[in-house]
Amino acid sequence: MAAREPVIITDKDQMRTWSRSMRSQGKTIGLVPTMGYLHQGHISLIKEAHKRSQLVVLSIYVNPGQFSPSEDLSTYPSDFNGDIQKIMAVPGGVDVVFRPQNLYDYGNNCRYRDYEEEREARRQKVVSCVEERALGHETWVRVEKLEKGMCGKSRPVFFRGVATIVTKLFNIVEPDVAVFGKKDYQQWRIIRRMVRDLDFSMEVIGSEIVRDTDGLALSSRNVHLSPDDREKIVEQESLETVEQIKGPVVFCVAAWFGKVRLIDNIEMNA
């Protein structure tokens, strides 16, 4: 069977129109949100979405709202043509690739008029790249308790940015199902809680971690690792012994290897 090329949509109004047209025909839609530079972990999410919906939308958007100005937004890997080829190699592919250019651009009239005043205000707090660029976006979604611990301690704008962009994607695509990888475990839990608390009419699925042959959890950032870094991750990985487990637990690890920040986790059920 010939590979099926997806429809590529860049405009959010056109994306919403497509989704509503499909839903009016009784079709169910699965959404796979990504930041691109796809690997087999993403492919597993596409396959999971096919199991749970009739149509699949994959979004590619590197979200500046979840990066602080000191983080790796500018060096995040990208290969859109390669992504399309990988998608087309998946049985069934995807129906739409939603690739917006800037979901925080509301036109020139929405920029802060007093840039100096806004820049001074930003000096007083931790900000994301969205605020650094003074685009005028000022509404954020927060899952206040779940975002505080673990990765939230070292990345104070990250989960606020994730929850906000996922909310925007949900409002644009209007999916019945959204599939996320459990590698980003805290993120997955936060999105599930957000969907519950805000009464989104949809289901959030957590897909199991896909690992490379050396045991490393697949990540788009792995491209920045040297062979020595990969070996260190495998050799030095250890879990603290738990004497008694009374219920389901998860061991989560976040660590820097060179200039690459990686996360991983292992779930355990009592």
C-alpha positions as CSV (number, residue, x, y, z in Angstrom):
1,M,0.0,0.0,0.0
2,A,1.4,3.4,-1.0
3,A,2.4,5.7,1.8
4,R,-0.3,8.3,2.6
5,E,0.8,11.9,2.8
6,P,-0.8,13.9,5.6
7,V,-2.6,17.1,5.2
8,I,-0.4,19.9,6.6
9,I,-2.2,22.7,8.3
10,T,-0.5,25.8,9.7
11,D,-3.4,28.0,10.5
12,K,-5.3,27.5,13.8
13,D,-8.7,28.5,12.3
14,Q,-8.3,26.1,9.4
15,M,-7.3,23.4,11.9
16,R,-10.5,24.0,14.0
17,T,-12.6,24.0,10.8
18,W,-11.2,20.6,9.7
19,S,-11.8,19.1,13.1
20,R,-15.4,20.3,13.3
21,S,-16.1,19.1,9.8
22,M,-14.8,15.6,10.7
23,R,-16.7,15.5,14.0
24,S,-19.9,16.6,12.2
25,Q,-19.5,13.4,10.2
26,G,-19.4,11.3,13.3
27,K,-15.6,10.8,13.2
28,T,-13.5,10.6,16.4
29,I,-10.2,12.4,16.5
30,G,-7.0,11.5,18.3
31,L,-4.3,14.1,19.0
32,V,-0.6,13.4,19.4
33,P,1.1,16.6,20.6
34,T,4.9,16.8,19.8
35,M,7.7,19.3,19.4
36,G,9.0,17.4,16.3
37,Y,12.2,15.6,15.6
38,L,10.3,12.4,15.8
39,H,11.6,9.1,17.0
40,Q,10.2,5.6,17.7
41,G,8.6,6.9,20.9
42,H,6.5,9.3,19.0
43,I,5.7,6.6,16.4
44,S,4.3,4.4,19.3
45,L,2.0,7.4,20.3
46,I,0.7,7.5,16.7
47,K,0.0,3.8,16.8
48,E,-1.8,4.1,20.1
49,A,-3.9,7.0,18.8
50,H,-5.0,4.8,15.9
51,K,-6.3,2.2,18.3
52,R,-8.5,4.8,20.0
53,S,-9.8,7.1,17.3
54,Q,-10.8,7.1,13.6
55,L,-8.6,10.1,12.6
56,V,-5.2,11.2,14.0
57,V,-3.8,14.7,14.2
58,L,-0.1,15.1,15.1
59,S,1.0,18.6,16.1
60,I,4.5,19.8,15.8
61,Y,5.2,23.0,17.8
62,V,8.3,23.9,19.8
63,N,6.6,25.8,22.6
64,P,8.5,28.9,23.8
65,G,6.1,29.2,26.7
66,Q,7.8,26.2,28.5
67,F,11.4,27.4,28.0
68,S,13.1,30.1,30.1
69,P,15.5,32.4,28.2
70,S,18.5,30.4,29.6
71,E,17.2,27.0,28.3
72,D,17.7,25.3,25.0
73,L,14.8,26.6,22.9
74,S,17.2,27.9,20.1
75,T,19.0,24.6,19.9
76,Y,16.1,22.2,20.1
77,P,16.5,19.8,17.1
78,S,14.3,20.1,14.1
79,D,13.8,18.0,10.9
80,F,10.3,18.6,9.5
81,N,10.9,16.8,6.1
82,G,12.4,13.9,8.0
83,D,9.3,13.9,10.4
84,I,6.9,13.7,7.4
85,Q,8.8,10.7,6.0
86,K,8.7,8.9,9.4
87,I,5.0,9.6,9.7
88,M,4.3,8.2,6.2
89,A,6.2,5.0,7.1
90,V,3.7,4.3,9.9
91,P,0.8,2.1,8.8
92,G,-2.1,4.4,8.5
93,G,0.1,7.5,8.9
94,V,-1.7,10.5,10.3
95,D,-4.5,12.5,8.7
96,V,-3.2,15.9,9.6
97,V,0.0,17.4,10.7
98,F,-0.7,20.7,12.5
99,R,2.4,22.9,12.4
100,P,1.5,26.4,13.6
101,Q,4.2,29.0,13.4
102,N,3.5,31.0,16.5
103,L,0.5,30.3,18.8
104,Y,1.3,33.3,20.9
105,D,1.2,35.8,18.0
106,Y,-2.0,37.9,18.2
107,G,-1.0,40.6,15.8
108,N,1.0,43.8,16.4
109,N,-1.8,45.5,18.3
110,C,-1.3,43.0,21.1
111,R,2.3,43.7,21.8
112,Y,3.2,45.6,24.9
113,R,3.2,49.2,24.0
114,D,5.6,50.2,26.8
115,Y,8.4,47.7,26.2
116,E,10.8,49.3,28.7
117,E,8.1,49.0,31.4
118,E,7.5,45.4,30.6
119,R,11.2,44.6,30.5
120,E,11.7,46.1,34.0
121,A,8.7,44.0,35.3
122,R,10.3,40.9,33.9
123,R,13.5,41.5,35.8
124,Q,11.5,41.0,39.0
125,K,10.4,37.4,38.2
126,V,11.2,34.2,36.4
127,V,9.8,34.4,32.9
128,S,9.4,32.2,29.8
129,C,10.6,33.0,26.3
130,V,7.1,34.2,25.5
131,E,7.3,37.0,28.1
132,E,10.9,37.7,27.1
133,R,9.7,38.5,23.6
134,A,6.9,40.8,25.0
135,L,4.2,39.4,22.7
136,G,1.4,40.4,25.1
137,H,0.2,36.9,26.1
138,E,-0.8,37.0,29.8
139,T,-3.1,34.1,30.4
140,W,-1.5,30.9,31.9
141,V,-2.9,27.6,33.0
142,R,-1.5,26.2,36.2
143,V,-2.0,22.9,38.0
144,E,-0.8,24.4,41.2
145,K,0.1,21.4,43.4
146,L,1.4,18.9,40.9
147,E,3.7,21.4,39.2
148,K,5.6,22.3,42.3
149,G,7.7,19.2,43.0
150,M,10.2,17.2,41.0
151,C,11.1,19.0,37.7
152,G,9.1,22.0,38.7
153,K,11.6,22.9,41.3
154,S,14.4,23.5,38.7
155,R,12.1,24.6,35.9
156,P,9.6,27.1,37.4
157,V,8.0,28.1,34.1
158,F,8.0,24.7,32.4
159,F,4.7,23.1,33.5
160,R,2.8,26.4,33.4
161,G,3.9,26.6,29.7
162,V,3.0,23.0,29.0
163,A,-0.4,23.2,30.5
164,T,-1.1,26.4,28.6
165,I,0.0,25.2,25.2
166,V,-1.8,21.9,25.6
167,T,-5.0,23.8,26.6
168,K,-4.6,25.8,23.4
169,L,-4.1,22.7,21.3
170,F,-7.1,21.1,22.9
171,N,-9.2,24.1,22.1
172,I,-8.0,24.3,18.5
173,V,-8.1,20.6,17.5
174,E,-11.0,19.6,19.8
175,P,-9.9,15.9,20.0
176,D,-11.7,13.0,21.6
177,V,-8.4,11.5,22.8
178,A,-4.9,12.8,23.3
179,V,-1.9,10.5,23.7
180,F,1.2,11.4,25.7
181,G,4.3,9.4,26.5
182,K,4.9,8.4,30.1
183,K,8.6,9.3,29.8
184,D,7.4,12.8,30.8
185,Y,5.6,11.4,33.8
186,Q,5.0,14.5,35.7
187,Q,3.8,16.3,32.6
188,W,1.4,13.4,31.8
189,R,-0.1,13.5,35.4
190,I,-0.4,17.3,35.2
191,I,-2.3,17.2,31.9
192,R,-4.6,14.4,33.2
193,R,-5.4,16.5,36.3
194,M,-6.0,19.6,34.2
195,V,-8.4,17.8,31.9
196,R,-10.3,16.5,35.0
197,D,-10.4,19.8,36.8
198,L,-11.4,21.9,33.8
199,D,-14.0,19.4,32.5
200,F,-12.5,18.8,29.1
201,S,-14.7,16.3,27.2
202,M,-11.9,14.0,26.2
203,E,-9.6,11.2,27.4
204,V,-5.9,11.5,28.1
205,I,-3.9,8.3,27.4
206,G,-0.4,7.6,28.8
207,S,1.7,5.5,26.5
208,E,4.6,3.4,27.9
209,I,8.2,4.4,27.5
210,V,10.1,3.3,24.4
211,R,13.8,2.6,25.0
212,D,16.8,2.3,22.7
213,T,18.9,-0.8,22.6
214,D,21.1,0.4,25.4
215,G,18.2,1.0,27.7
216,L,18.1,4.8,27.3
217,A,14.5,6.3,27.1
218,L,14.0,7.7,23.6
219,S,14.1,11.5,23.5
220,S,14.5,14.1,20.8
221,R,17.4,15.6,22.8
222,N,19.3,12.3,22.7
223,V,20.8,13.6,19.4
224,H,23.0,15.9,21.5
225,L,24.5,13.1,23.5
226,S,28.0,11.7,22.8
227,P,28.6,7.9,22.8
228,D,30.4,8.3,26.2
229,D,27.4,10.2,27.7
230,R,25.0,7.4,26.6
231,E,27.2,4.8,28.2
232,K,27.4,6.7,31.5
233,I,23.6,6.9,31.7
234,V,23.3,3.2,31.4
235,E,26.1,2.3,33.8
236,Q,25.3,4.8,36.5
237,E,21.5,4.3,36.6
238,S,20.4,3.0,40.0
239,L,17.2,3.1,42.1
240,E,17.0,3.5,45.8
241,T,15.8,0.4,47.6
242,V,12.3,0.6,49.0
243,E,11.7,-1.6,52.0
244,Q,7.9,-1.6,51.8
245,I,5.5,-0.5,49.1
246,K,1.9,0.0,50.1
247,G,0.5,1.2,46.8
248,P,1.5,2.1,43.2
249,V,4.7,4.2,43.1
250,V,7.0,5.7,40.4
251,F,10.7,6.3,40.5
252,C,11.5,9.5,38.6
253,V,15.0,10.8,37.6
254,A,16.1,14.0,36.0
255,A,19.8,14.6,35.3
256,W,22.2,16.6,33.2
257,F,24.7,14.8,30.9
258,G,27.0,17.4,29.4
259,K,24.6,20.1,28.2
260,V,21.6,17.7,27.8
261,R,18.9,17.4,30.4
262,L,17.2,14.0,30.4
263,I,14.4,12.5,32.3
264,D,13.3,8.9,32.9
265,N,11.1,6.9,35.2
266,I,10.0,3.4,36.2
267,E,6.6,2.6,37.5
268,M,6.0,0.0,40.2
269,N,2.7,-1.5,41.3
270,A,2.1,-3.0,44.7
